[in-house]
Amino acid sequence: MAQMAKSMIEVEINVSADKMFQAIKATSRSVPKLSPEKILSVEEQTGDDCKGTKNWTLSVDGKVEKMKERVEIDEENKSMTVFVFDGDVMENYSSFKCNLQIIPKLHGRSIAKWSWEYEKLNSDSPAPNKYMDFAAYLTKDIETNLLKT
């Protein structure tokens, strides 16, 4: 039986934690516009059993990937946890969860702390390095676009 594994990255950004968190939290409205090269589309599902479920089309490592997820948001800690339950990600993992916390720093700066908890389907399944690279690029892309506004 595979064991749960964890990975983590931190990305320093020159945008306030509040501004960054609000932009990312409003995913279906703002993130595709703030990172159009990486976020190709986001569709919110409707219906009682789908509340909070989103279908994403992403460009990851130069390939189009689809993902279905639901998100839990913690306003107080400026964090969100993404639970992926369908799509290309699940070809390599039996469970896949990503957490993002935006940590305030001095002078209007912040840190985006990304962490993943996942269980590989088998020993040949890769670590989620391409998703870590995606998250770092996405963070810097959103930062660049927020600095323009």
C-alpha positions in Angstrom: 0.0 0.0 0.0 1.3 3.4 -1.0 2.0 6.0 1.7 1.0 9.6 1.7 3.8 12.0 0.7 4.2 15.8 1.0 5.9 18.5 -1.0 6.1 22.2 -0.4 7.4 25.4 -2.1 7.4 29.1 -1.1 7.3 31.9 -3.6 8.1 35.5 -2.5 5.8 38.1 -4.1 5.7 41.9 -4.2 1.9 42.0 -3.7 0.1 42.3 -0.4 -1.3 39.1 1.1 -4.9 40.6 1.0 -4.7 41.6 -2.7 -3.1 38.2 -3.7 -5.6 36.1 -1.7 -8.6 38.0 -3.0 -7.5 37.6 -6.6 -6.9 33.9 -6.2 -10.0 33.3 -4.1 -12.1 34.7 -7.0 -10.7 32.0 -9.2 -13.4 31.6 -11.9 -13.6 35.4 -12.4 -10.0 36.7 -12.1 -7.4 33.9 -12.3 -7.9 33.0 -16.0 -7.5 36.7 -16.8 -4.4 37.0 -14.5 -2.7 34.0 -16.0 -4.2 33.2 -19.4 -1.2 31.1 -20.5 -1.6 28.6 -17.6 -5.4 28.8 -16.8 -7.2 28.1 -20.1 -10.7 27.9 -18.6 -12.6 27.4 -15.3 -16.2 26.3 -15.1 -18.2 26.3 -11.9 -20.6 23.4 -11.7 -24.2 24.1 -10.6 -26.6 22.0 -8.7 -27.0 20.9 -5.1 -24.5 18.0 -5.2 -21.9 20.1 -7.1 -21.7 23.2 -4.9 -18.2 24.5 -4.9 -17.0 22.1 -7.7 -14.9 23.5 -10.5 -13.7 22.1 -13.8 -10.3 23.5 -14.8 -8.5 23.3 -18.1 -4.8 24.1 -17.5 -1.6 24.2 -19.4 0.9 22.1 -17.3 4.4 21.4 -18.6 3.3 22.4 -22.1 0.3 20.0 -22.2 -3.4 20.6 -21.7 -4.8 19.0 -18.6 -8.2 18.8 -17.1 -9.0 18.7 -13.4 -12.1 18.6 -11.3 -11.9 19.9 -7.7 -13.6 21.4 -4.8 -12.1 24.1 -2.5 -12.3 24.9 1.1 -11.4 28.5 2.0 -10.0 29.8 5.3 -10.4 33.6 5.2 -8.8 34.2 8.6 -5.5 32.4 7.6 -5.7 33.5 3.9 -5.5 29.9 2.8 -7.4 27.5 0.6 -7.2 23.7 0.2 -8.0 22.2 -3.1 -9.2 18.6 -3.2 -8.7 17.1 -6.7 -11.0 14.2 -7.4 -11.0 13.7 -11.1 -9.0 14.5 -14.2 -5.5 14.0 -15.6 -3.9 14.5 -12.1 -5.6 11.3 -10.9 -3.9 9.2 -13.5 -0.9 9.1 -11.2 -2.4 9.6 -7.7 -5.1 7.9 -5.6 -5.5 11.1 -3.6 -4.2 14.6 -4.3 -4.7 17.7 -2.2 -3.0 21.1 -2.5 -3.0 23.9 0.0 -2.1 27.5 -0.6 -1.5 30.0 2.1 -0.6 33.7 1.5 1.5 34.9 4.4 1.9 38.7 4.9 5.4 40.2 5.1 6.6 43.7 5.6 6.2 46.6 3.1 3.3 45.1 1.2 5.0 41.9 0.3 4.0 38.3 1.0 4.9 34.7 0.6 2.7 32.1 -1.3 3.3 28.9 0.5 2.1 25.9 -1.6 2.0 22.4 -0.2 0.7 19.1 -1.6 -0.3 15.9 0.1 -0.7 13.0 -2.3 -0.7 9.2 -2.6 0.9 7.7 -5.6 -1.0 5.0 -7.5 2.2 3.0 -7.7 5.9 3.3 -7.2 6.4 4.5 -10.8 4.1 7.5 -10.3 6.1 10.7 -10.4 6.3 13.2 -7.6 4.1 16.3 -8.4 7.1 18.4 -9.6 5.3 19.6 -12.7 2.5 20.9 -10.5 5.0 22.6 -8.2 6.5 24.3 -11.3 3.0 25.2 -12.4 2.2 26.8 -9.0 5.4 28.8 -8.9 4.8 30.1 -12.5 1.2 30.8 -11.8 2.0 32.8 -8.6 4.6 35.0 -10.4 2.3 35.5 -13.4 -0.6 36.6 -11.1 1.9 38.9 -9.2 3.0 40.5 -12.4 -0.6 41.2 -13.6 -1.7 42.5 -10.1 1.3 44.9 -10.1 0.0 46.4 -13.4 -3.4 47.2 -11.8 
